[in-house]
Amino acid sequence: MPDQARRAFDARVRGMVQGVGFRYSALREAQGLGITGWVRNEEDGSVSVHAEGRQEDLDSFAAWLREGPPGARVVECAIASAAATGYYPGFSVEY
């Protein structure tokens, strides 16, 4: 994808988002949209995400993050624009 078409965001998702399959569901969702980056649990109980891809795919992923998978209860999803690095070959779960 041409660099000018790549966009990115960082997100922090809070609520009941750990222990409910959030990361692996996010992995499947991102892979289905062709998004690269990562997702990881944070010590404070939140989940962090870095996502890169086409704007329309990122918009779809952001909407998914605001809802989460069944069993999750998203209370807050803070999303901030980030620089697209092109570094990530795919989407992964980080530890």
C-alpha positions in Angstrom: 0.0 0.0 0.0 1.5 3.4 -0.8 2.8 5.3 2.2 0.4 8.2 1.8 -2.6 5.7 2.1 -1.3 4.3 5.4 -2.7 5.7 8.6 -2.2 4.6 12.2 -3.7 5.0 15.6 -2.9 4.1 19.2 -5.8 3.0 21.4 -6.3 2.3 25.1 -9.4 0.3 25.9 -10.7 0.2 29.5 -13.4 -1.8 31.2 -13.8 -5.6 31.5 -11.3 -6.2 28.7 -8.8 -8.7 30.2 -9.7 -12.4 30.7 -12.5 -12.3 28.1 -10.6 -13.1 24.9 -10.2 -9.4 23.9 -6.7 -9.6 22.5 -7.3 -12.7 20.4 -10.6 -11.4 19.1 -8.8 -8.1 18.2 -6.2 -10.2 16.4 -8.8 -11.9 14.3 -10.6 -8.7 13.6 -7.4 -6.8 12.6 -6.2 -9.7 10.4 -9.6 -9.8 8.6 -9.3 -6.1 7.9 -5.7 -6.3 6.7 -4.5 -4.1 9.6 -0.9 -4.4 11.0 0.3 -3.6 14.5 -0.2 -5.2 17.9 -2.4 -5.6 20.9 -1.4 -6.2 24.5 -2.7 -6.3 28.1 -1.5 -3.5 30.4 -0.8 -3.9 34.2 -3.7 -1.5 35.0 -6.2 -3.9 33.5 -6.6 -2.0 30.2 -5.6 -3.1 26.7 -3.3 -1.1 24.4 -3.4 -1.3 20.6 -1.3 0.1 17.8 -3.0 -0.3 14.4 -1.8 0.7 10.9 -3.7 0.4 7.6 -6.1 2.1 5.3 -8.3 4.7 6.9 -11.6 2.9 6.2 -10.2 -0.3 7.7 -8.9 1.6 10.7 -12.4 3.2 11.2 -14.0 -0.3 11.2 -11.4 -1.6 13.6 -11.9 1.4 15.9 -15.6 0.8 15.9 -15.0 -2.8 16.9 -12.6 -1.8 19.7 -15.4 0.4 21.1 -17.6 -2.7 21.4 -15.2 -5.6 21.9 -16.0 -9.3 21.7 -18.9 -10.9 23.5 -18.1 -11.1 27.2 -16.2 -7.8 27.2 -17.6 -4.6 28.6 -15.8 -1.6 27.1 -16.2 1.5 29.3 -13.7 3.7 27.5 -11.8 3.6 24.2 -9.4 6.4 23.8 -8.0 6.6 20.2 -5.2 9.0 19.1 -3.6 9.4 15.7 -0.1 8.0 15.4 2.6 7.8 12.8 2.4 4.9 10.4 5.7 3.2 10.4 5.2 0.3 8.0 7.3 -1.7 10.4 4.8 -4.4 11.2 4.4 -7.3 8.7 1.1 -8.4 10.3 -0.9 -8.0 13.5 0.2 -9.7 16.7 -0.5 -10.2 20.4 2.3 -8.7 22.4 3.3 -9.8 25.9 
